[in-house]
C-alpha cells in the first residue's frame, strides 16, 4: 500500500496542471524531460480540455489573478494544439 502521508497536497494550480498534462499527452505531446511522445488519443485530449473548460466556468469569480492567467493560458494552448493536430490528421 502506498505511503499517502508523504504525498504533496493538491492545490488548484496543481490540479489544473495535471488536467492539462493529460490533455497534452492525449495530443501526443511528451511532457518536459521525456524523450518519446506518447501515442495520440484525441478523445482523451478533448475530454481533458472539456474538464479545463468546466473548471473555468465553475470557478469563475473564485480564482486568484495567477490562477486566472494560468487557466486561461492552458485553455488557449490546449485548444490551439488540438485544432492543429486535428487539421494534420485530416479533421478526423
Secondary structure, DSSP 4 states (H G I P E B T S, - for coil): ---GGGSPPP-HHHHHHHHHHHHHHHTTPPPTT-SSPPPP-HHHHHHHHHHHHHHHHHTTTS--HHHHHHHHHHHHHHHHHHHHHHHHTT--
